[in-house]
Amino acid sequence: MKQMFDFRPGMCYTEKTASQARKLTVLARIAGALRQAEVTWALGASGLLYFHDLVPDFHDLDLMVLLPDAGRAQEVLACLGTPLPPRENASIYRTAVFREYTVDGVDVALMAGMAIERDGTLHDCSLRREDIAGTVTVLGEAVPLHALACWRRYYALMGRREKAELLSHLPEHH
């Protein structure tokens, strides 16, 4: 697992690493602000996979937040960036709070009380404290990581077969 990112002035970035540096800088800013607001959260989706060296890049930041902390998290993100207009969720999602933002050109999704409907059954995919499986340090800020086992289940429920299969080869303790 990647542990620390230290992007220094004067480093030569390719287009790809410059994009990652921007996303990581935004992630560190968000992490610091959410910590100060005492929001319990964890990074999920492709960002989580990136920090476990399972994918070479990530496109946005997916933040899983405890439902009682969703209001504070929305306030923090609204101060850091621009809230995007609400859009209709795909029919399988029954998430209590789903908001999207742009922070310094990086797309950020906030999810609290996530639920996925599959085959007529509603599956609770809400963040639980015990599903925070560690942290990575990004530019001096601790970034909590959601458990890979949770995302294996979520991707399967979403019908995202390729991602679910990517995680199916991991030991249960990941």
Buried (B, 14 or more C-beta within 10 A) or exposed (E): EEEEBEBEEEEEEEEEBEBBBBBBBBBBBBBBBBBEBEBBBBBBBBBBBBBBEBBEEBBBBBBBBBBEBBEBBBEBBEEBBEBEEEEEEEEBBBBEBBBBBBBEEBBBBBBBBBBBBEEEEEBEBBBBEEBBBBBBBBBEBBBBBBBBBBBBBBBBBBEBEEBBEBBEEEEEEB
